[in-house]
């Protein structure tokens, strides 16, 4: 039963890892996923148990049918004793199974956590973009194989004891049967034999009802398992479909790009056009919901345009496989991942094939400022982070963000995307991060999204989005001189620094 459950769980996780990111933007996917997971535990195992129950009922019915015509009341104690060995074995190994599950509670939660990373709306973008689905699946399966080895060992011992109990029960039934046969041969048929016959009728009825209930239960379980089959039949996105992109990306062009989510009638982006070349930084500015993050998802091939096209080095990006294009891109999302794993893994997940490259890990840590965080940890890069597992060290928001920046720098990509890269940093760390962005972006394409104009103004070109459309574009100085939306937003933020905070109350004492 456990093997079946784990195989189905692995199928669900593999399916989740192959779904288009767009599917994680709607509630229907989560409904399907929850319903599918709901059937993993009870339904497949329930079907197996019900099939076993049917077999047992049929065997019992056959036994009672025979005994009804031959047994006498004096052999009933033997029949009752025949069930005791099986109960003893079941109780003993049930308790041992409970203790085994209790001992591996932490491992089970770690396994579940690795699985949750593949099904989390907050993390699916990083998992998909950096392409470490296989790494997480392999970790999940390692925990499963370790548990399976313990379970198989327990199952083998239980099977041996069950066989011994079955032989003992069979021996008792044989003794009872022989006793009745002997008395029948002697002609010793009494009223007790008739009473036992009447009791046999009740047992036949009970076992037949049990058989019908098991058949009904199988039918009901198969109906519920339809949820699982429907989820597994959801269309997957082949990230390797198309030509393979080779070499660095030196120019990106959006040509009249529009986007709307499936099954909706509202455009999230409308007629967005811009160009950015290697060595340049482009900033996207706008209020929340203006479409900035959607531009990033389109650029990184997490989404595909509903209209228009995206060109890479003058070639239509749609020609190339998403995975091969994503290898040239590295990103820190606004809702970056805080992985309850080691500091090394938190940086190295963007390139799992180089996870043991100490020099590359250290270099990424120095560029991002994560090395300062790691230097305070007891086991440095091997320290478990977060509170989910024993011995883990919790970090501040700014410290987590430095590790996320390290993840970006760890991948040698020609396009780097910073979505609110300094949101959780203090002023000193923000200044240092901006200097690193400048130094690291000299031979790369840099896309910035930030509400902090101290970060935005470093960009060579700035685009202002409003309701999914480009309403202004230009350099920082040009946009200030224009006196439009950008200038208004900049002056609102700058005023807080020039004039200082205003008191919340009058300050008068009563």
Protein Blocks (a to p, Z undefined) as FASTA:
>chain_A
ZZmmmmmmmmmmmmmmmpcfklmmcfklmmmmmmmmmmmmmmmmmmmmmmmmmmmmmmmm
mmmmmmmmmpcfklmmmmmmmmmmmmmmmmmmmmmmmmmmmmmmmmmmmmmmmmmmmmcf
klmmmmmmnopmmmmmmmmmmmmmmmmmmmmmmmmmmmmmmmmmmmmmmmmmmmmmmmmm
mmmmnopacfklmmmmmmmmmmmmmmmmmmmmmmmmmmmmmmmmmmmmmmmmpccddfkg
ccddedjdfbdcdehiacddehiabdfbghiacdddehiacdddddehilmmmmmmmmno
maccfbdcddeehiafklpcfklmmmmpccddfkbccddbdfklmmmmmommlmmmmklm
mmmmmmnommmmmmmpmklmmpcedjkbghiacddfklmmmmmmmmmmmpccfbdcdehk
llmpcfklmmmmmmmmmmmmmmcccddddfbfklmmmpmbdcddeehiafbgcdfklmmm
nopmklmmmmmmmmmmmnopadfbeoiaZZ
